[in-house]
Amino acid sequence: MLYFGRCAIFSALCINTDSRIASWDLSDQGIDAKAAKAIAASVAANGAALKALDLRHNSTLDDKAKTALREIAEGRPGLKLRI
C-alpha cells in the first residue's frame, strides 16, 4: 500500500506544473525500481525547481533505475542527485 501512495504523490507532481519542490530526501525509504520510475517521470516532467534528490540507502533500487535517474539528472545541471 505504501508503494501506491508514493507513486500517487510522484504522479501528482508530474502533472502539477506549479511544483516548487526544491529538495526531496527519500533516503532509506525502501524506494524500488517502480517507485524510481515514477520519480524519474516526475523530475523529467516538472523537475525544474528541484535542486537536490537524495535516494541513498535504498537497497531495492536496481542498476537500471539508477541509470534512468542519472540520465534525468544529467539533463538538469542544477540538480544534485545522490544515489
N, C-alpha and C positions, 0 to 999 in steps of 0.2 A: 504494500500500500504506500509506503514511503516513497518508493521509486516513482509511482504515478503522480504523487504530489509534487515532487521535484520537477518532473518533466512538464507538468502543467504550468509551473512557475516559469520555467525556461521558455516554453512555448508562448506564454502570455507576453513575455519580454520580447519575443521575436516580432510580434505584431504591434507592439507599442512603440510607435515612432518617437515618442517623447521620453523614452527611458533615459534617465540621467545617473544610472548606477555607475559609480567610478571604480569601485573595488568589490570583488567577490572573493571571500575567503571560504573556500569549500574543501579545505584540507581536512583529512581524516574523517570524511563523511560517507564513506562507502560508495563513492561515485564509481559506476561501472561504465562499460563501453556504451550502453544505450543512453545513459544519462549524459555522458560526454558528447554523444552525437547531438542531443538536444541543446547542450551548452554551446557547442560549436555553431549550430544553426542560429542560435540567439545572438551570439557575438558577430557572426557574419552578417546577419540582417540588421542589427541595431546596436552594434558594439562601439559606436564612435566615442561615446563618453567613457567607456571602460578603459581604465589605465592599469589595473592590476587584477590578475586572475590567479589564484593560488589553489592548485589541485594536488599538492604534495600529500603523501601518505595515504593514497587511495589504492590499496593493493589490488583491487579488481579492475583497475584501469589498464587495458591491454595496449600493446605497442601500436596497433592500428589507430586506436582512439588518440593516443598521444601524438602520433604523426599528424592526424587531422587537426588537432588543436594547435600544433606548432605551425602548420601551414596557414591557419587563420591568423595567428599572431604575427607571422612574417609579413602579412599584408597590412598590418597595423603597427607601424613603427613606434607609436607611443604606448603600446600595450606591453606590460611586463608579465610574462607567463611563467609560472613556477609549477613544475610537474615533478 
